[in-house]
């Protein structure tokens, strides 16, 4: 057998982690689910499954009753439900096998990594089901991106606060200026009235003096 070159082994050890990181995915498991509606006849056992677009069906073997809360540990043979690529969504849904026509759809939605808060995500469909999912890797990925998002959010809030403050200050300065101009106009008007009155008074005195001289 041909021996493996030490250089080739070293290169492989260096490249494999980066390749695995490039194609990393995040596993999603079903933590709990309760179905409010079963489409099959009561006499038959329903076959409910989960499926993402262009992927295999994940049959929920234990889920056969409605209005019953099923809880899972994530170690069941059919787990995990899906694997999400980094920062990308998948179109997934819950379905019920129909032996006579096309399968019944409980709901279809986009399953996204950024929707997992603290690693958990709840999806509710009125009159159909309520399911909770867990994805610890999603929480780590979202958490690692949070500082930038928080920084951006803080910057936006600061900019908004500064804009509001500048608007208030501008309004205040404008109001003070208008009030000052109004008070100055009032003062100037009073002075003009006083000057006019004094002028009339002086003219009246002048007329009286002329009358006295005439007499």
Secondary structure, DSSP 8 states (H G I E B T S, - for coil): -----HHHHHHHHHHHHHHHHHT-EEEEEEEEEEES---S-TTS---EEEEETTS--EE-TT---SS--EE--S-STT---EEEETT--EEEEEEE--SSSS-EEEEEEEE-GGG-BTTEEEEEETTTEEEEEE-HHHHHHHHHHHHHHHHHHHHHHHHHHHHHHHHHHHHHHHHHHHHHHHHHHHHHHHHHHHHHHHHHHHHHHHHHHHHHHH-
